[in-house]
Amino acid sequence: MNPTFQITISGSVQGVGFRPFIYNLAISYNLKGYVSNNESGVIIVVQKKAATVTEFYKELKKRHPKNAKINHIEITEILSDQTFDAFSIKPTEKNISINALLTPDFAICKNCQSEVLDPENRRYSYPFISCTSCGPRYAIAKKFPFERENTSLNEFKMCETCLEEYNNPKDIRFHSQTNSCPECGIKISFTDNEGNNISGTNQEIFEALCKKLMEGKIVAVKNTSGYLLLCDATNPEAVQELRNRKKRLTKPFAVLFKNIKQIENYLYCHKTEKKEITSCQAPIVILSLKKQADLAAGEISPNIKTIGAMVPNSGILHLISNQFQKPLVATSGNFHGASICTHQSEVLKSLHTVADFYLHHNLEIQHSQDDSVLRFSKKHKQKIILRRARGFAPNLDLSFSSHASEKLLCLGADLKNTITITPNEQVYVSEYIGDLANYDTYNRFEKKINTSLNFFNFSPTKIIYDQHPNYEANHKVSDFTANNNAIETLTIQHHEAHFAAILSEKNLWEKSKTLGVVWDGAGFGSNIEIFGGEFFEYSKRQIKRIGHLEYFPWILGDQMSKNPKISAFSISRNSHHFQHLFNKNEIKIYSQHIENSLIKTSSMGRLFDAASFALGFKTLILFEGEAGMYLENLAQKAYNKSNIKLKDYLQEEKITTVIPSKKLLLHLAKAAKNNTNPESVALNFHYTLVKCIEKIATFSKSKHIAFSGGVFQNTVLIDLIIDLLKPKFKLHFHEMLSPNDENISFGQLNHYLHLKR
């Protein structure tokens, strides 16, 4: 009798074609036994001579499915009385508690792209084509392990032909849990704004939809993770109409291109960016404009020479793009600031004044997700995630061991909210949820918490949240504690959470000393302090604040973050360099508010706003980061030039712990007033800040510098940091999480787990 071996594999190995792969590999080695999903991933039991099993083991490690990620694999010889006659895929045991990474959604693969456009193929024009390598996973999962019965697709019973494919080891849909076809699968419907149905075959519906897009109409399309709004990206009037209807006046739109070749006709696309766009995550990637041609670039991305580019991530978008042929604006199906819509009734109510036509389908979305967005710095190609959602959530593939006895819920920040939970030995960081001040988004936040609790059948023993007393997320704490007074609670300072997030992502907890540079718009410091331009030191399980941007008065509340001239006035203290930019009434009102101000701030975001104002940004800020993007765009133009001469505006200052905000802004204003090129002034502003980091890092005797906070979405700042500081310091940037407030929930968790109390 041959010995019996057990192989256990953990990681992202469910819903990626791992069991079919193992089956065919085992057959090729003439092994007997089985493969099955279990609570931690995949388990394999085989019987054969040890030498053969060893070869099989080496082969599966070397040649596993491309979408699989193996975190741990182990082989042991076990005692067994059972003798296997064949190799099989064993059904997953019922009611097991999952303790594994969850499978994200995968963009449509090349094979399915080809099949869906082939008139001879039975899935011709079937928008929900998928296989073991592609299709929705997390979006349709009711729970894990990833089995059809645990997904929305369980409502659609496979026809005989689909079952034959499912049971055929030589078929690409062998054991595909998302297998379906036009006969047994999901149905689409196309309606106008009044609910009138436009009937036809799938092909006829997509032709009709594209005809409406050609006419300049706006169409709401239910994709696999939520609705998108589409319009012709070469039609300026259509794009502007979408802006007007959505009340999104200046924030850039993303553009859906048919393929990477079409992207390269319009935009510069480095091989690093190309690889990301065409990956199985298929995110939106911000690219520089090369040739406008027929693209309505001014309406798509006002005042900024970049475009967020994406290729089709689903059969639906692939069919539309190939039928329409031209680029399409593709933006989240919502009003500006609200949550993405997922249900037909919801979209008809919310977008009745936005969309002219609707493409619906009857597959229920369990987890709505926006498209992920990222960019790369121009010079050093440093990766920056701007929004982490479809294709990436909810896993964070880091080596991590939580306290198994503690079930933790971390509520994150109010802007760019995410939640983080530890229901088992894994850490799950949710997709981007949004701004909790919006009613619909707060409902989505509550739903995400409730869904997560049900998904893993867990109740938190401790809730961790931000110190800000007025955060919307904090309401959820009282909801939990009112029903269970045994739940413990803990607050974490906002910027320390940012620092803890990057310390964990880069595994820096064992380093002797790390300088944390955390720059953003605002975070609660104390009752009279709003932080935002912070320097921390981490050493021996403790975080200490060692420096900051010089304080200035925080006036007029939220108006300050929406009107850059208020920041300029406050930081400059009504300097004569700025007086010509204000009328007498403004000077009187702002001066009075400064005199009466009880709150001071070290906000780096507001300093960027003030600098933008001094260099020509004179309007109200219509979306978060708009003024900062203006300043970055100016600086990038100067940075692109060869033989640039950089100037440190604070060269004469001895900076050890505090960056003098007023002096820096006044130097910038003088340079601008002396008719210096504003692009050079903007670049020197960035350069001066990098030199300030260098001075404080040198004074603190730090060798490691870790960066977090929304300001580090600025690619010019990132490239300058790498230029100047990489030769002297070990630099750490976020690459798996966004530097913005999306990382707060993850930071809250790790602050609690790793620091002394």
Residue pairs with C-beta under 8 A, 6 or more apart in sequence:
1 47
1 83
2 32
2 47
2 48
2 49
3 47
3 48
3 49
3 50
3 53
3 77
4 33
4 45
4 46
4 47
4 77
4 78
4 79
4 80
4 82
5 45
5 46
5 47
5 48
5 50
5 53
5 75
5 76
5 77
5 78
6 43
6 44
6 45
6 75
6 76
6 77
6 78
7 43
7 44
7 45
7 46
7 57
7 60
7 73
7 74
7 75
8 38
8 40
8 41
8 42
8 43
8 44
8 72
8 73
8 74
9 18
9 41
9 42
9 43
9 44
9 70
9 72
9 73
10 40
10 41
10 70
10 71
10 72
10 73
10 100
10 101
11 41
11 68
11 69
11 70
11 71
11 72
11 100
11 101
11 397
12 67
12 68
12 69
12 71
12 101
12 102
12 103
12 104
12 395
12 397
13 41
13 42
13 68
13 69
13 70
13 100
13 101
14 37
14 41
14 42
14 100
14 103
14 144
14 145
14 146
15 103
15 137
15 146
15 177
16 65
16 67
16 68
16 103
16 106
16 132
16 133
17 65
17 67
17 68
17 131
17 132
17 133
17 175
17 176
18 42
18 64
18 65
18 68
19 35
19 36
19 37
19 42
19 89
19 175
20 89
20 132
20 169
20 174
20 175
20 176
21 60
21 64
21 65
22 35
22 42
22 44
22 60
23 35
23 87
23 88
23 89
23 169
23 174
23 175
24 169
24 174
25 56
25 59
25 60
25 63
26 33
26 35
26 44
26 46
26 56
26 87
27 87
27 169
29 48
29 52
29 55
29 56
29 59
30 48
30 52
31 46
31 47
31 48
31 52
31 53
31 56
31 87
32 46
32 47
32 48
32 83
32 84
32 85
32 86
32 87
33 44
33 45
33 46
33 47
33 84
33 87
34 44
34 45
34 84
34 87
34 88
34 89
34 90
35 42
35 43
35 44
35 87
35 88
35 89
35 90
36 42
36 43
36 89
36 90
36 91
36 92
36 93
37 43
37 92
37 145
37 146
37 147
38 92
38 93
38 96
38 145
39 96
39 97
39 98
39 99
39 100
39 145
40 99
40 100
41 100
41 101
45 78
45 80
45 84
46 53
46 56
46 87
47 80
47 83
47 84
48 56
50 77
53 75
57 75
61 70
61 73
64 70
65 132
65 133
66 133
66 280
67 106
67 133
67 280
69 101
69 397
71 101
71 397
71 399
89 175
92 145
92 147
96 145
97 424
97 456
97 457
98 143
98 144
98 145
98 424
98 456
99 424
99 425
99 426
100 144
100 145
100 426
101 395
101 397
101 426
102 137
102 138
102 141
102 144
102 146
102 394
102 395
102 428
103 137
103 138
103 141
103 144
103 146
104 137
104 138
104 281
104 390
104 391
104 392
104 393
104 394
104 395
105 135
105 136
105 137
105 138
105 139
105 224
105 225
105 313
105 369
105 390
105 391
106 133
106 134
106 135
106 137
106 280
106 281
106 391
107 134
107 279
107 280
107 281
107 282
107 311
107 312
107 313
107 314
107 391
108 116
108 129
108 130
108 134
108 135
108 312
108 313
108 314
108 315
108 318
109 131
109 133
109 134
109 280
111 131
111 133
111 172
112 123
112 129
112 130
112 131
112 134
112 135
112 315
113 312
113 318
115 121
115 123
115 124
115 129
116 123
116 124
116 125
116 126
116 127
116 129
116 315
116 318
116 319
117 124
117 318
117 319
117 322
118 124
122 161
122 181
122 182
123 129
123 181
123 182
124 203
125 182
125 201
125 202
125 203
125 206
125 319
126 181
126 182
126 185
126 202
126 315
127 186
127 188
127 202
127 314
127 315
127 316
127 319
127 361
128 135
128 180
128 185
128 186
128 224
128 315
128 316
128 361
128 363
129 135
129 315
130 136
130 176
130 178
130 179
130 180
130 315
131 172
131 173
131 176
131 179
132 172
132 173
132 174
132 175
132 176
133 172
133 280
134 280
135 178
135 224
136 178
136 224
136 225
136 314
137 146
137 178
138 367
138 369
138 393
138 394
139 224
139 225
139 365
139 366
139 367
139 368
139 369
139 390
140 151
140 152
140 153
140 178
140 224
140 363
140 364
140 365
140 366
140 367
141 150
141 151
141 366
141 367
142 150
142 151
142 152
142 366
142 455
143 150
143 455
144 150
144 455
146 177
147 177
148 154
148 177
148 178
151 177
151 178
151 366
152 363
152 364
152 365
152 366
153 177
153 178
153 180
153 363
155 364
156 180
156 184
156 185
156 186
156 363
157 184
158 166
158 179
158 180
158 184
159 181
159 183
159 184
161 181
161 183
162 173
162 179
162 180
162 181
162 183
162 184
164 171
165 171
165 173
165 174
165 176
165 179
166 173
166 174
166 175
166 176
166 179
167 174
168 174
173 179
180 186
182 202
186 361
186 362
186 363
187 361
187 362
188 202
188 205
188 359
188 360
188 361
189 197
189 359
189 360
189 361
190 197
190 198
190 199
190 200
190 205
190 208
190 209
190 357
190 358
190 359
190 360
191 197
191 198
191 357
191 358
191 360
192 198
192 356
192 357
192 358
193 352
193 355
193 356
193 357
193 358
195 348
198 205
198 208
198 357
200 207
200 208
202 319
205 359
206 319
206 320
206 323
207 323
209 219
209 221
209 320
209 323
209 357
209 359
210 320
210 323
210 324
212 219
212 356
212 357
213 219
213 230
213 231
213 232
213 324
213 328
214 232
214 324
216 231
216 232
216 235
216 237
216 238
216 241
217 231
217 238
217 356
217 357
218 229
218 230
218 231
218 238
218 241
218 242
218 245
218 354
218 355
218 356
218 357
219 229
219 230
219 231
219 355
219 356
219 357
219 358
219 359
220 227
220 228
220 229
220 230
220 333
220 341
220 347
220 351
220 354
220 355
220 357
220 358
220 359
221 227
221 228
221 229
221 230
221 316
221 317
221 320
221 333
221 358
221 359
222 316
222 333
222 342
222 344
222 347
222 358
222 359
222 360
222 361
223 313
223 314
223 316
223 317
224 313
224 314
224 316
224 363
224 365
225 342
225 365
225 367
225 368
225 369
225 390
226 332
226 333
226 340
226 341
226 342
226 365
226 368
226 369
226 370
227 332
227 333
227 334
227 340
227 341
227 342
227 347
227 351
228 317
228 330
228 331
228 332
228 333
229 242
229 246
229 329
229 330
229 331
229 332
229 333
229 351
229 354
229 355
230 256
230 320
230 328
230 329
230 330
231 238
231 239
231 241
231 242
231 328
231 329
232 238
232 239
232 324
232 326
232 328
232 329
233 239
233 255
233 256
233 295
233 296
233 300
233 326
233 327
233 328
233 329
234 294
234 295
234 296
234 326
234 327
235 296
236 296
236 298
236 299
238 296
238 329
239 253
239 296
239 299
239 300
239 329
240 299
242 248
242 253
242 329
242 331
242 354
243 249
243 253
243 299
245 353
245 354
246 331
246 335
246 336
246 354
247 335
247 336
248 331
248 336
248 623
249 622
250 302
250 303
250 622
250 623
250 626
251 336
251 622
251 623
251 626
252 300
252 301
252 302
252 304
252 306
252 307
252 308
253 300
253 301
253 308
253 329
253 330
253 331
254 284
254 307
254 308
254 309
254 310
254 329
254 330
254 331
254 371
254 373
255 295
255 300
255 307
255 308
255 309
255 310
255 327
255 328
255 329
255 330
256 310
256 311
256 312
256 317
256 321
256 327
256 328
256 329
256 330
257 263
257 266
257 309
257 310
257 311
257 321
257 327
258 311
258 312
258 321
258 322
258 325
258 327
259 311
259 321
260 269
260 274
260 277
260 278
260 311
262 327
263 269
263 277
263 287
263 309
263 311
264 290
265 291
265 293
266 289
266 290
266 291
266 292
266 293
266 295
266 307
266 327
267 287
267 288
267 289
267 290
267 307
267 309
268 287
268 288
268 289
268 290
269 277
269 287
269 309
270 376
270 381
272 376
272 381
273 285
273 287
273 376
276 283
276 285
276 374
276 376
276 383
277 283
277 285
277 309
277 310
277 311
278 311
279 391
280 391
281 372
281 390
281 391
281 392
282 310
282 311
282 312
282 313
282 391
283 310
283 371
283 372
283 373
283 374
283 390
283 391
283 392
284 308
284 309
284 310
284 371
284 372
284 373
284 374
285 308
285 309
285 310
285 373
285 374
285 375
285 376
286 306
286 307
286 308
286 309
286 373
286 374
286 375
286 386
287 306
287 307
287 308
287 309
288 305
288 306
288 378
289 297
289 301
289 305
289 306
289 307
294 326
295 307
295 327
297 305
297 307
300 307
300 329
301 307
301 308
303 630
303 633
304 629
304 633
305 633
308 373
310 330
310 371
311 321
312 318
312 320
312 321
313 371
313 390
313 391
316 359
316 361
317 330
320 328
321 328
330 371
332 340
332 370
332 371
333 340
333 341
333 347
333 351
334 340
334 341
334 350
334 351
334 440
335 350
335 351
335 354
336 623
337 434
337 435
337 438
337 441
338 350
338 434
338 438
338 440
338 441
339 368
339 433
339 434
339 438
339 440
339 441
339 443
339 444
340 368
340 369
340 370
341 347
341 350
341 351
341 368
342 365
342 368
343 365
344 358
344 360
347 355
347 358
347 360
348 358
350 440
366 451
367 431
367 451
368 444
369 389
369 390
369 393
369 431
370 387
370 389
370 390
370 431
370 432
371 387
371 389
371 390
372 385
372 387
372 388
372 389
372 390
372 391
372 392
373 385
373 386
373 387
374 383
374 384
374 385
374 386
374 387
375 384
375 386
375 713
375 715
376 382
376 383
376 384
376 715
377 384
377 715
377 716
377 718
377 719
377 722
378 636
378 639
378 640
378 715
378 716
378 719
379 639
379 719
379 722
379 723
380 718
380 719
380 722
380 723
382 715
382 718
382 719
382 722
382 733
383 735
384 712
384 713
384 715
384 718
384 733
384 734
384 738
384 739
385 392
385 734
385 735
385 736
385 737
385 738
385 739
386 713
386 738
386 740
387 432
387 738
387 742
388 418
388 429
388 431
388 432
388 737
388 738
388 742
389 431
389 432
390 431
392 431
393 429
393 430
393 431
393 432
394 428
394 429
394 430
394 431
395 426
395 428
395 429
396 427
396 428
396 429
396 736
396 737
396 746
397 736
398 427
398 504
398 505
398 507
398 736
399 507
400 426
400 427
400 504
401 425
402 408
402 422
402 424
402 425
402 426
402 427
402 753
403 422
403 753
404 424
404 425
406 422
406 461
406 462
407 421
407 422
407 423
407 458
407 459
407 460
407 461
407 462
408 420
408 421
408 422
408 460
408 461
408 462
408 463
408 464
408 749
408 752
409 419
409 420
409 421
409 449
409 460
409 462
409 463
409 464
409 480
410 419
410 420
410 421
410 463
410 464
410 465
410 745
410 746
410 748
410 749
410 752
411 417
411 419
411 463
411 464
411 465
411 466
411 473
411 474
411 476
411 477
411 745
411 748
412 418
412 419
412 420
412 433
412 466
412 473
412 741
412 742
412 744
412 745
412 748
413 466
413 471
413 473
413 494
413 741
413 744
413 745
414 435
414 436
414 437
414 466
414 468
414 471
414 472
414 473
414 741
415 435
415 436
415 624
415 741
416 432
416 434
416 435
416 738
416 740
416 741
416 742
417 432
417 433
417 434
417 435
417 436
417 441
417 445
417 473
417 741
417 742
417 745
418 429
418 430
418 431
418 432
418 433
418 742
418 743
418 744
418 745
418 746
419 429
419 430
419 433
419 445
419 448
419 449
419 452
419 745
420 427
420 428
420 429
420 430
420 745
420 746
420 748
420 749
421 427
421 428
421 430
421 452
421 456
421 458
421 460
422 428
422 749
423 452
423 456
423 457
423 458
424 456
424 458
427 746
427 749
428 452
429 737
429 745
429 746
430 448
430 452
430 745
432 742
433 441
433 444
433 445
433 448
434 441
434 444
434 445
435 441
436 442
436 445
436 471
436 472
436 473
437 472
442 472
445 473
445 476
446 476
449 476
453 459
453 460
459 484
460 480
460 487
461 486
461 487
461 488
462 487
462 488
462 489
462 490
462 752
463 476
463 477
463 480
463 481
463 487
463 488
463 489
463 490
464 489
464 490
464 491
464 492
464 748
464 749
464 751
464 752
465 471
465 473
465 474
465 477
465 489
465 490
465 491
465 492
465 748
466 473
466 474
466 491
466 492
466 494
466 497
466 523
466 524
466 744
466 748
467 491
467 492
467 493
467 494
467 524
468 474
468 494
468 523
468 524
469 524
477 489
480 487
481 487
481 489
490 752
492 500
492 747
492 748
492 751
492 752
493 523
493 524
493 525
493 531
494 523
494 524
494 531
494 744
495 518
495 520
495 523
495 531
495 532
495 534
495 536
495 709
496 536
496 543
496 747
496 751
497 743
497 744
497 747
497 748
497 751
498 516
498 518
498 520
498 523
498 708
498 709
498 739
498 743
498 744
498 747
499 516
499 518
499 536
499 538
499 543
499 706
499 708
499 747
500 543
500 747
500 748
500 750
500 751
500 754
500 755
501 708
501 734
501 737
501 743
501 744
501 746
501 747
501 750
502 508
502 516
502 706
502 707
502 708
502 732
502 733
502 734
502 739
502 743
502 747
503 509
503 514
503 516
503 538
503 706
503 750
503 754
504 746
504 747
504 750
504 754
505 734
505 735
505 736
505 737
505 743
505 746
506 706
506 732
508 514
508 538
508 704
508 706
508 732
509 541
509 754
511 538
511 704
512 539
513 537
513 538
513 539
513 700
513 701
513 702
513 703
513 704
514 537
514 538
514 539
514 702
514 704
514 705
514 706
514 732
515 535
515 536
515 537
515 546
515 696
515 697
515 700
515 702
515 704
515 705
515 706
516 534
516 535
516 536
516 537
516 538
516 543
516 705
516 706
516 707
516 708
517 534
517 535
517 693
517 705
517 706
517 707
517 708
517 709
518 534
518 535
518 536
518 707
518 708
518 709
519 532
519 533
519 534
519 549
519 604
519 605
519 709
519 710
519 711
519 712
520 532
520 603
520 604
520 605
520 709
520 710
520 711
520 740
520 741
521 532
521 561
521 603
521 604
521 605
521 606
521 624
521 710
522 530
522 531
522 532
522 561
522 601
522 603
522 605
522 606
523 530
523 531
523 532
524 530
524 531
525 531
525 602
528 598
528 599
528 600
529 551
529 599
529 600
529 601
529 602
530 554
530 599
530 600
530 601
530 602
530 603
531 548
531 601
531 602
531 603
532 549
532 601
532 602
532 603
532 604
532 605
532 606
532 709
533 548
533 549
533 602
533 603
533 604
533 607
533 659
533 661
534 545
534 547
534 548
534 549
534 602
534 709
535 545
535 546
535 547
535 548
535 657
535 696
535 700
536 543
536 544
536 545
536 546
537 543
537 544
537 546
537 700
537 702
541 754
541 755
541 756
542 755
542 756
543 751
543 755
546 657
546 696
546 700
547 656
547 657
547 658
547 659
547 696
547 700
548 602
548 657
548 658
548 659
549 602
549 603
549 604
549 607
549 658
549 659
549 661
550 602
550 658
550 659
550 660
550 661
550 662
551 600
551 601
551 602
551 661
552 570
552 571
552 573
552 600
552 601
552 606
552 661
552 662
553 570
553 593
553 594
553 597
553 599
553 600
553 601
554 560
554 570
554 597
554 599
554 600
554 601
554 603
555 566
555 570
555 590
555 593
555 594
555 597
556 563
556 566
556 590
556 593
559 566
560 566
560 567
560 570
560 606
561 605
561 606
561 609
561 621
561 624
562 620
562 621
563 620
563 621
564 609
564 610
564 612
564 613
564 617
564 621
564 627
565 581
565 582
565 586
565 613
565 618
566 590
567 606
567 607
567 609
567 610
567 613
568 578
568 581
568 609
568 610
568 613
568 614
568 665
569 578
569 582
569 586
569 587
569 590
569 594
570 590
570 594
570 606
570 610
571 606
571 607
571 610
571 661
571 662
571 665
572 578
572 610
572 662
572 665
572 666
572 669
573 594
573 662
574 587
574 590
574 591
574 594
575 662
575 666
575 669
577 666
577 669
577 670
577 673
578 614
578 669
579 587
581 613
582 590
604 709
604 711
605 628
605 710
605 711
607 661
607 664
607 665
608 627
608 628
608 631
608 711
609 617
609 621
609 627
609 628
610 665
611 631
611 665
611 668
611 682
611 685
612 627
612 628
612 630
612 631
613 627
614 665
614 668
614 669
614 672
615 631
615 634
615 668
615 672
615 678
615 681
615 682
616 630
616 678
617 627
617 630
617 631
621 627
625 710
625 713
628 711
628 714
631 682
631 685
632 682
632 686
632 714
632 715
632 716
632 717
634 678
634 679
634 681
634 682
634 683
635 679
635 682
635 683
635 685
635 686
635 716
636 715
636 716
637 679
638 644
638 677
638 679
638 680
638 682
638 683
639 683
639 716
639 719
639 720
644 680
644 683
646 683
646 684
646 687
647 684
647 687
647 688
648 684
648 687
648 688
648 691
649 663
649 664
649 667
649 668
649 671
649 684
649 685
649 688
650 659
650 660
650 663
650 664
650 667
650 688
650 691
650 692
651 691
653 660
653 663
655 692
655 695
655 696
655 699
656 695
656 696
656 699
657 696
657 699
659 689
659 692
659 696
664 685
664 688
664 689
667 688
668 681
668 684
668 685
671 681
671 684
672 678
672 681
683 716
686 714
686 716
686 717
686 720
687 720
687 724
689 717
690 717
690 720
690 721
690 724
690 725
691 724
693 705
693 721
693 725
694 724
694 725
694 728
697 705
697 725
697 729
702 729
703 729
703 730
704 729
704 730
704 732
705 725
705 729
705 730
705 731
705 732
706 732
707 721
707 731
707 732
707 733
707 734
707 739
708 734
708 739
708 743
708 747
709 739
709 740
710 739
710 740
710 741
711 717
711 739
712 718
712 733
712 734
712 739
713 738
713 739
713 740
718 733
721 731
722 731
725 731
733 739
734 743
737 743
737 746
